Every structure is written in structure tokens, then in C-alpha cells.
Amino acid sequence: MSQAKTEQIIQALRDKNHKDGALALPKAGLVSTHLAELSKLLSDNPNVTALDLSDNGLSDIAAVTYEHVIAQPQIRQVNLSSNKIGELGSVSISRGMAVNPSLESIDLTQNNIPDSSGVRIVQALGNNTTSAMHTLNLTNNQLGNDTAVALGKLLTPNKRPTWLPNIAPVNFFIKLFGFNDTDIRLKTLRLTSNNIDDKGGVPLVRGLALNGSIEALDLENNNIGKDTFREIIFSMQNNKMPNLRVLNLNAKKTPATGIPANRKLADDDILILAEILTTQSTKLTNLSLSGWEISEKGAIALAKALKNNKTLTGLYINGAIITESVCDSFRVALESNTKLKYLNPTALANDRYISNHLLFNTHLARYEEALTELKTEITRPVVDQAQLDEKFSLYQSAYRNLLIDPDTQARLDCSEKYEKYTRECKQQALILQAEIGRSKIGDQARKQAYIDRINAMINPKKPESEPVEKAKTPPASPISAKKDVGMGEQVATLFQGFVGLFTPTTTPSASPAPSRPSTPPAQPSIAGTTTTPEQRESRRSISAAKESVAPVPVDNKKFAETVSTNIKSFLYGLNKSLQEANAEYAYPANLHRFYTNLLNIYLETDRESSQIGNNQRTILLSKVLRNEELPNDKGLKQQLKQLLPAGTELNSENYKILRSAMINEVKFLNIQLQKMPAPRQLGPAKK
């Protein structure tokens, strides 16, 4: 903030003309003289209830003035973060806190407050019998176990017996025996980046549990271990923290020697936490346990808990052991979970299926928020038209992001969610139209304009597709490597490579490609057009592939390299071709989806395995087109399951349907290729 702006604000206080309830002077270059004057001016400006004096570097030089500023009875919120406040300044602050009955929130982040001064601040709260404090932020200081123990003791309800009189001699013995008359209801406590371990963490948590009002607890980057964690989950299990919404226990950076023993969580503790997450009474929205070791069993338990959890939006377990079984558990859980938006570690967040569900949940949350805000705006007695237009635009944008704009793969992965919420959102839009009709947002013409915008939103006009010309030779493709090579010839060439994968062979070499005759004899085809010998050979290759496949020796590296090269060439090339020219050549969406899924199956396998391993997976994939019974192979089943709709189990009946659909797609592509110029044969891979 500029010096001129600072002087302007202070002058407004001098003139008793500061209308805003918040006095914001961050990075304003304040010094102790400014604070001294400010404490006097605040008494003449009772409308000022919030002070932001952060990032001014006031330090202990201004220690004597902190007390007078904070003690002003109308002040409810104070931000003194990043001011290099040490022991002397803390003493002054504690004195002001002890006498201000209105103070609700104080932020002392990023200062130099020692543990002994932290105890003084806690004691000051205890001496203020009418304290309204609900938010205490002591992040990034030098606090330790003494401050944590003092906080736990302060928050423990221990009022004097009602029959004892409130007189000085009695009050002396009341304090001596540990009674207190303070009724602190702390909702937010942030002690991030201090030096608290289990000796302070356990009594702190016990006090919070007995107090029962905590909503956000942040103990990130301390030295707490599994004893404190166990105390927290036992308190939650016994409903001693019924309002807890945010729990941040992210541990300090893992040392080179690995996660310490006191941060390796027992499976029994994680199972209790998972049980808590499944209960209807939990209000937890954010759970951070990064830096703690969680076993595979514990991670699976947390994943299963998400299936029935209705509140958690963020789960951070960077440090958990992530295996394919853990990933599978999270994939299944997210098929029914619509709340979780943020998830780590990267192994989970980068999984395509999981990330699509997280993105859906994010858009759903934004949509619900936008709809609620719009309804609130509509029902106001006096409507601000500009504000209403803004809320309506946000609602339209959220609806589009949720239901209209998602790509094909996201719709496939979250098919059941899209089907469900398409119906629900349209019903909500119709209800919204009725509410607009009954509202007082303007005349009938204005109401009708909003109603028409909703109709256009839920019933978007589909662009008219141009008829596809049945030309003998399609126009040159913009993605062709050569100008004289058409799209049909390029795709057909790639298809020949794919057919070669399913052709019986035991040697790495292939026979030379037959040359195209200059005038091929015309023969009737199944499509009613003429075919060339190469096209008829292509169909025979497909038929032969369905009947039998000779086993490929897995120790033949040259063959494995040839197969790997051909399948990569085909899948990459066809996927790119269909993506870039789908509209021009009117390929159906299901054909595009089928080969995109084949590409994903191939790429999502272990990329670091040998070429022989890739060859084995290629053989497993090819078995789908010729095996009548469900293959008895766990890896193949897992790959096939990804082609099924979300939530569908892979069984013998579904396998037959899936196999039939895949064969039909191959047949359909072959028919499409017969209408195109004869392809060049794909010869053996070059050495």
C-alpha cells in the first residue's frame, strides 16, 4: 500500500469519516507512532470492528501500542501476521486480549513468538471471562508443548460450583484448584509449523474433545505422532468432535531415512477412521494425512469408505502405499461418490478414470453453488439487476461445464453420473423457470427472457450435419504425410497392420507385399461394390484371425519388436486420424471410442516392461476376438473391464456382449475400407 493511501485512510479516521467497518493497512509502512495515533482514533470511530495491520514489520519496537489497539471494545478481528513480533510484543498483545470482550479472531501468523509467550496469550484468554474468541491462528512461530498443554487445559470445561460466592478470597482458591470461569468456544485453531509433539498434542486434543466446539484443527508440520492421531480418531469415534470439518495433520518433510516409526499408522486406527467416514453424522470435508505411512489395507479401507461418504471434498494421503488394488478401490468408490474433488498422491490423481470422476464432482459442486446463489438472488425483496445477470451467467456456465462441454472419454468414464444428473439438472431448470415466473425480478418480458435462456440451455440446437458425398476417391486429408495419399488409403494401411497382429505366424519376418494389379478384376462384395484381391485377402485374414492364433514364442525378441512397432503405429495413427478427421469422413462416434479405448488399454500398461512383455499383452488382447469363453487371465480381465460402462461387472454374459461388439466394429471398419481405394500393403518392419 502506498504512503499516500495510508495517509488518506488515517486522515479519514481523524475526520471521523471512515465508513467501512474494516480498516485495512497491510504493507503500509506503519511505525509505532502510527499505532499510537491509531489507538486514539479508534475510540472516535466505533464503526471500525476489523483491523488488518499485517506485513508492516512493526516488531517489538511498537510493543507498548499493541495493547491499546487490541483493547478497543468494538474490535472483533485483528490481523498482526508477519510483523516480527517477539516476547515483548506478545506480552502487550496478551494484555489487550485479556480485557476486550468482543475479540473473536486474532491472527499472529509468521512472527517470532516463543513458547513462554504462547502460554501468556493462552492465559490471557482464560482471564477474560467474557471472551468471544472463536478463531486463533498461531501458525509459524516458535511454540511448543507448554502452549499446547495450556490450550488443552483452557478448553477443558471446569467451572466453579454455583454455590461458591464470587469474592476475592474464594476466587484465589478457585484458581489454585484449577477451576476457571471462562467459556471459550474455539472453532478454528491453527498451530501449523511449530514444535509440538505428542507430549503437547495429546492433552491439547483431549481439551478440544471435552470442549466439543472445534470445527477446523490444523497441526500441520509439527512433530506429532500416532499417539496424537489415535487420540483424535477416538474422540471422533465417540462423537466428542461432532462439528469437525477440517483436519490437517500433514507431517513434516520425510527425512532421507524414510518415514519415522511414530508416523507409521496402524491398520486398526485407519479402519476406525474409515468407519467414521461412513457414518451419517460426520461433517468432515477435508482430511490431510500426507507424510504418514498408510498400508495397502488401510488405503483400500479409506477408498471403500468414500462409497458412502457424503461430505469429504479433499483427501490427501501422500505417503500411503498405492498398488493397483488401491487404484481399483478408488475407481469403484468414485463411481458412486459425487463429493470428492481433490485427491493425492499423484498415482491416484493422474489416473484417467479417477481424474474424470474428480473433475465431474468439481463441476457438480460449482453447479450446485451457482444454482443456490441464483435462487437466493431471485427471492430477494429488491433485486439488483446487474447482480442477477451475473449470477445467471455463472449458473449457465456451470451447467455447460457440467453437462455440455465434457469430452467423450469423460462421458464414458462417468456415464452413470451424466445420465443421472442430466435428468436432475433439467428438472431443477424447470423448477427454476417456475420460480422466475413467480418472482419480482421485473416485468413479464424480462421474466420471459430468462425463461427462454433456460430453454436454450437445456435444449441446445444440434448443428445440422452436411451430407457426406459418396465419392469414389475422397479428398486429400490435411494430416496426410504426402499430398497424393488420401485419408482412406492412410487409415486402410494402418488397418492392414492391425489385421497382421491377429494373423497366425511363428516367425519374425513377413512375406513381401503383393503388388497391386493395374486393372484388378471386379468382383461383387458384401457391401455391393467392387473389391480388389487385396481387400478380399484382408477379409480372409480377419476370418482366419477369429478361428485360431498360433502361439508366439515369448523368447523371440525380434518378433516382439515387430509386433510392438506395428501395434503402436496402428493405434497411434488411427487414433490421431479419427480425432482430426472424424467430422469430415463421418466416422461414427462408437468406432472412434472403440479404438481410443484400445489405445488407452495399450498405453496404460507398464511402460517400463520389456518388449516381450508388451508382446504377451498384445496376444492377450487379441484373444478377445476369438475366445468364446471368458479368458482366465486377471490382467486381461482388468483391461476388458475398462471397456465396460462404469459400475458394470465383467462376467461371462457381459464378456460375450463385449466380444460381439468388438467383432462387429472390426467388420464395420472393413466395410468402410472397401468403399475406399485399395490400400498399400504394410510390409515387414525394417531392421
Secondary structure, 3 states (H helix, E strand, C coil): CCHHHHHHHHHHHHCCCCCCCEEECCCCCCCHHHHHHHHHHHCCCCCCCEEECCCCCCHHHHHHHHHHHHCCCCCCEEECCCCCCCHHHHHHHHHHHHHCCCCCEEECCCCCCEHHHHHHHHHHHHHCCCCCCCEEECCCCECCHHHHHHHHHHHCCCCCCCCCCCCHHHHHHHHHCCCCCCCCCCCEEECCCCCCCHHHHHHHHHHHHHHCCCCEEECCCCCCCHHHHHHHHHHHHCCCCCCCCEEECCCCCCCCCCCCHHHECCHHHHHHHHHHHHCCCCCCCEEECCCCEECHHHHHHHHHHCCCCCCCCEEECCCECCCHHHHHHHHHHHCCCCCCCEEECHHHHCCHHHHHHHHHHHHHHHHHHHHHHHHHHHCCCCCCHHHHHHHHHHHHHHHHHHHHCCCHHHHHHCHHHHHHHHHHHHHHHHHHHHHHHHCCCCCHHHHHHHHHHHHHHHCCCCCCCCCCCCCCCCCECCCCCCCCCEHHHHHHHHHHHHHHHCCCCCCCCCCCCCCCCCCCCCEECCCCCEECHHHHHHHHHHHHHHHCCCCCCCCCHHHHHHHHHHHHHHHHHHHHHHHHHHHHHCCCHHHHHHHHHHHHHHHCCCCCCCHHHHHHHHHHHHHHHCCCCCCCCHHHHHHHHCCCCCCCCCCHHHHHHHHHHHHHHHHHHHHHHHCCCCCCCCCCCCC
